[in-house]
Amino acid sequence: MSLTPFDDAPQHGPRPLPLFLELLRSETAASPERRAAALAGLAAYQAARRPRPRRPMPAVARAGRAVLRDYGGGGMPVVFVPSLINPPLILDMPYRRSLLRWLSRRGVRPLLVDWGTPTPRDRAQDVAQHVEDMLVPLLRSIGEPVALAGYCLGGTMALAAAAVVPVRGLALIAAPWRFSGFGAPALERIDSLWQAAHETCDQLGLVPMEVLQAGFWQLDPARTVAKYERFGRLDPASAEARSFVAMEDWANAGAPLTYAAGRQIFDDLFTADLPGRGTWRVAGATADPGSLPCPAVEFVSLTDRIVPAASAAGLPDRRELRLGHVGMVVGSSAKRSLWQPLADWLTALPLTR
């Protein structure tokens, strides 16, 4: 698998574009009309106006290249842990779709982990070391027990951190833990992707975003093409079109992973399912959802195509939704289905442990 040099800037087009165009040709082989519509939608997306980038919120702590960004609010501090994949700002999207800014006005002080951008010098830092060397020190820097909330792979990492650092509570949002729950066909596709890419990634010392994006497309290639067909029919000035552009810019951006983090995600998590088998050790402890020393809740979508419900941790307090992996955080129903229940759960936590 040949790879272009990585780039963590937003791209006005899917990354890598040649692979997307190949996927588009395959999915629309029997329908030239659909192909033309998808290409028109892609051109409209590339030409769309973008809002001015937001200024990053102030950093209140640093551990290595990671920083903790403060979203204000006078309530209990809650550290939000995003995935290592795609930028953390899925939790702070524009157009009134920022979970963090909304929570800051409802009795919570959100603090967002910004993982920064790794370089080839960081190649040996795996997912567990992201927890040990960055997340745990950030949590301890606050000076009091906090609540933890993790999204996607960030939830996997937050659960591991909660096993070694006292926290007031843990909330998981679309977080995989039992990776065998992805199912054999998806796991085979993911393994094939890594087998094709790992030698080049080893040479780079990094796993470019393009490798990961290609994996996401393979989970639902028809939907990947159809969303551009649909976008081409929208009024560019509509709220729906503006939200689409913001979401796609987020999805097409992202820093690379360290090589060791990529290797651990593909080999130890997806293939070996160390967390689901109860053998994943982080900071000297084996993370176990069944023995967490704090209140915990997980929000699981039954219609998530990225992180299937079968891969969830299996916590006793399980809240089920019927929204997509991204839609549950930023969709039109997110406030009712996720934001408010999460705020209610967080603000009901005891103030001390």
C-alpha positions in Angstrom: 0.0 0.0 0.0 1.6 3.2 -1.1 1.1 6.3 1.1 1.5 10.0 0.6 3.2 12.0 3.3 0.9 12.6 6.3 -0.8 15.9 6.8 -2.8 16.8 10.0 -4.5 19.9 8.4 -8.2 19.7 7.4 -8.6 18.5 3.8 -11.3 19.8 1.5 -11.9 16.3 0.3 -11.7 12.7 1.5 -8.2 11.4 2.5 -6.7 9.8 0.5 -8.6 11.2 -2.4 -7.4 8.7 -5.0 -8.6 5.8 -2.9 -12.0 7.5 -2.3 -12.4 7.9 -6.1 -11.6 4.3 -6.6 -14.2 3.3 -4.0 -16.7 5.7 -5.7 -16.1 4.0 -9.1 -16.7 0.6 -7.6 -19.8 1.5 -5.7 -21.4 3.3 -8.7 -20.3 0.9 -11.4 -23.8 0.1 -12.4 -25.1 3.7 -12.1 -23.4 6.5 -13.9 -26.1 8.9 -12.6 -25.1 8.1 -9.0 -21.4 8.6 -9.8 -22.1 12.0 -11.4 -24.2 13.0 -8.4 -21.5 12.0 -5.9 -18.8 13.8 -7.9 -21.0 16.9 -8.0 -21.5 16.7 -4.2 -17.7 16.3 -3.7 -17.0 19.4 -5.8 -19.6 21.3 -3.8 -18.0 20.2 -0.6 -14.6 21.3 -1.8 -15.8 24.7 -2.8 -18.0 25.3 0.3 -17.2 28.3 2.6 -15.7 27.5 5.9 -16.2 29.4 9.2 -13.2 31.0 10.8 -11.4 28.5 13.0 -12.1 28.9 16.7 -9.3 29.9 19.0 -8.2 27.0 21.2 -9.5 27.2 24.8 -6.8 27.9 27.4 -4.5 25.1 28.5 -4.4 24.5 32.3 -2.1 21.6 32.4 0.5 19.8 30.2 2.0 16.3 30.1 4.4 15.7 27.2 2.8 17.0 24.0 -0.8 16.7 25.5 -2.6 19.6 27.1 -5.8 19.9 29.1 -8.1 22.7 27.7 -10.5 24.4 30.1 -14.0 25.2 28.9 -15.0 27.1 32.0 -18.1 26.6 34.2 -18.2 26.5 37.9 -19.2 22.9 38.5 -17.4 19.7 39.1 -14.3 19.2 36.8 -15.0 16.5 34.2 -12.1 15.5 31.9 -13.2 14.5 28.4 -10.9 12.0 26.7 -11.3 12.0 22.9 -10.0 9.3 20.6 -6.5 9.4 19.3 -8.1 9.2 15.8 -9.5 12.5 14.3 -9.2 15.8 16.2 -10.7 16.2 19.7 -13.0 19.0 18.5 -15.8 16.6 17.7 -16.8 17.5 21.3 -16.7 21.2 20.5 -18.3 21.6 17.0 -19.7 24.9 15.7 -23.3 25.8 15.0 -24.5 25.1 18.5 -23.3 21.6 18.5 -20.6 21.8 21.1 -21.3 19.3 23.9 -18.5 20.9 26.0 -19.8 24.5 25.8 -23.3 23.3 26.6 -22.2 21.4 29.7 -20.2 24.4 30.9 -23.5 26.2 31.4 -25.1 23.3 33.3 -23.2 22.6 36.4 -20.1 21.0 34.9 -16.6 22.3 34.3 -15.4 20.4 31.1 -11.7 19.9 30.5 -10.7 18.5 27.2 -7.6 16.4 26.5 -5.8 17.6 23.4 -3.3 14.8 22.4 -1.2 17.1 20.2 0.7 16.0 17.1 3.3 13.2 17.5 6.5 13.0 15.5 8.6 10.0 14.5 10.5 10.5 17.7 7.4 9.3 19.5 7.2 6.1 17.5 7.5 3.8 20.6 4.6 5.3 22.5 1.7 2.9 22.4 -1.9 3.4 23.5 -1.2 2.2 27.1 1.7 4.7 27.3 -0.6 7.5 26.2 -2.6 6.7 29.3 0.4 6.3 31.6 2.6 9.2 30.3 -0.1 11.8 29.4 -3.6 11.1 30.6 -2.8 10.0 34.2 -0.4 12.9 34.8 -3.0 15.3 33.5 -5.6 13.9 35.9 -3.3 14.1 38.8 -2.4 17.7 38.0 -5.9 19.0 38.8 -5.3 18.4 42.5 -8.7 16.7 43.2 -10.6 13.7 42.0 -12.4 14.5 38.7 -15.0 12.7 36.7 -13.9 11.1 33.4 -15.9 10.9 30.2 -14.4 9.2 27.1 -15.6 9.1 23.5 -14.8 6.2 21.2 -11.2 4.9 21.7 -10.9 7.7 24.3 -13.4 5.8 26.4 -11.3 2.7 26.2 -8.4 4.7 27.5 -10.5 6.5 30.1 -11.6 3.1 31.5 -8.0 2.1 31.8 -7.1 5.3 33.6 -10.0 4.9 36.0 -8.6 1.6 37.2 -5.4 3.3 38.4 -6.4 6.9 39.4 -9.2 7.8 41.8 -12.0 9.4 39.9 -15.5 10.4 40.9 -17.2 8.6 38.1 -16.6 7.3 34.5 -18.9 7.9 31.5 -18.2 6.0 28.3 -19.7 7.2 25.0 -19.6 4.9 22.0 -16.5 3.3 23.5 -15.2 -0.2 22.3 -13.9 -2.6 24.9 -14.8 -6.1 23.7 -13.2 -5.9 20.3 -14.4 -9.3 19.2 -17.8 -7.7 19.1 -16.9 -6.0 15.8 -17.5 -9.4 14.1 -15.3 -11.6 12.0 -15.9 -9.9 8.6 -15.0 -6.4 9.9 -12.0 -7.7 11.9 -10.7 -9.5 8.7 -11.0 -6.2 6.7 -9.2 -4.3 9.5 -6.4 -6.9 9.7 -5.9 -6.9 5.9 -5.6 -3.1 6.0 -2.9 -3.3 8.7 -1.0 -6.0 6.9 -0.9 -3.9 3.8 0.2 -0.7 5.7 2.3 -1.7 8.6 5.7 -1.9 6.9 5.4 1.6 5.5 4.1 2.9 8.8 7.1 1.3 10.6 9.4 3.2 8.2 7.6 6.4 8.9 7.4 5.9 12.7 3.8 7.0 12.4 0.4 5.8 11.1 -0.9 8.5 8.8 -4.6 9.4 9.0 -5.1 8.2 5.5 -4.6 4.6 6.7 -7.3 4.9 9.3 -9.7 6.7 7.1 -9.5 4.0 4.5 -10.4 1.5 7.2 -13.5 3.6 8.2 -14.7 3.7 4.6 -14.5 -0.1 4.3 -16.9 -0.4 7.3 -19.7 1.1 5.1 -18.6 2.0 1.6 -22.1 2.6 0.3 -22.8 5.2 2.9 -19.5 6.9 2.3 -20.5 7.5 -1.3 -24.2 8.2 -0.7 -23.5 11.1 1.7 -21.8 13.1 -1.1 -24.7 12.3 -3.4 -27.1 13.8 -0.8 -24.9 16.8 -0.1 -24.9 17.8 -3.7 -28.7 18.3 -3.5 -28.6 20.6 -0.5 -28.8 24.4 -0.5 -25.2 25.4 0.3 -26.5 28.1 2.6 -28.7 25.8 4.7 -27.9 24.8 8.2 -27.7 21.2 7.2 -25.1 21.9 4.5 -23.0 24.0 6.9 -23.1 21.2 9.5 -22.1 18.6 6.8 -19.1 20.7 5.8 -18.0 21.1 9.4 -18.3 17.4 10.1 -16.5 16.3 7.0 -13.7 18.7 7.7 -13.4 17.2 11.1 -13.5 13.6 9.7 -10.9 14.4 7.0 -8.5 16.0 9.5 -6.3 14.4 12.2 -2.8 14.0 13.4 -1.0 10.7 12.7 -0.8 8.0 15.3 2.6 6.9 16.7 3.6 3.6 15.1 3.4 1.8 18.4 -0.2 3.1 19.1 -1.2 1.9 15.6 0.3 -1.5 16.1 -1.4 -1.9 19.5 -4.7 -0.8 18.2 -4.6 -3.3 15.3 -2.7 -6.2 16.9 -3.5 -6.0 20.6 -7.0 -4.5 20.6 -8.7 -5.6 17.3 -6.9 -8.9 16.7 -6.0 -10.2 20.2 -8.9 -8.4 22.0 -6.8 -7.9 25.1 -9.3 -5.6 26.8 -12.3 -8.0 26.2 -10.3 -11.0 27.4 -9.2 -9.2 30.6 -5.5 -9.2 29.8 -4.8 -5.5 28.9 -2.4 -4.1 31.4 -2.0 -0.3 31.8 0.1 1.4 34.5 0.7 -1.9 36.2 -3.0 -2.8 36.5 -5.3 -5.0 34.5 -8.3 -2.8 33.4 -11.6 -4.6 34.3 -15.0 -3.0 33.7 -16.4 -5.3 36.3 -14.3 -4.1 39.1 -14.2 -0.3 38.6 -13.9 1.5 42.0 -16.2 4.3 40.9 -19.7 4.8 39.5 -19.8 4.2 35.8 -22.2 4.5 32.9 -22.0 3.7 29.2 -23.9 5.3 26.4 -24.2 2.7 23.6 -25.8 3.2 20.1 -27.6 0.2 18.7 -27.2 1.7 15.2 -23.4 2.6 15.4 -21.6 1.5 12.2 -18.2 2.4 13.5 -18.3 1.0 17.0 -20.9 -1.8 17.2 -23.0 -2.1 20.3 -21.6 -5.7 20.8 -18.2 -4.2 21.5 -19.3 -2.2 24.5 -17.8 -2.9 28.0 -21.0 -4.3 29.4 -21.5 -2.0 32.4 -24.6 -2.5 34.5 -25.7 1.0 33.8 -26.1 0.9 30.1 -28.0 3.6 28.2 -29.0 2.6 24.7 -29.6 5.1 21.9 -30.4 4.7 18.2 -28.1 7.3 16.7 -24.9 7.0 14.7 -21.4 7.0 16.1 -21.0 10.7 15.4 -24.7 11.6 15.4 -25.0 10.7 19.1 -22.6 13.5 19.9 -23.5 16.2 17.4 -26.7 15.2 15.6 -30.1 17.0 15.8 -31.2 14.6 18.5 -28.0 14.5 20.5 -29.1 17.0 23.1 -32.1 15.0 24.1 -30.6 11.6 23.7 -27.0 12.1 25.1 -26.2 15.6 26.3 -29.0 15.9 28.9 -28.8 12.4 30.3 -25.0 12.8 30.5 -25.3 16.1 32.3 -27.9 14.6 34.7 -25.6 11.7 35.5 -22.5 13.8 36.0 -24.2 16.4 38.3 -25.7 13.6 40.4 -22.2 12.2 41.3 -21.1 12.6 44.9 -18.7 15.5 45.3 -16.1 13.4 47.2 -14.9 9.8 47.0 
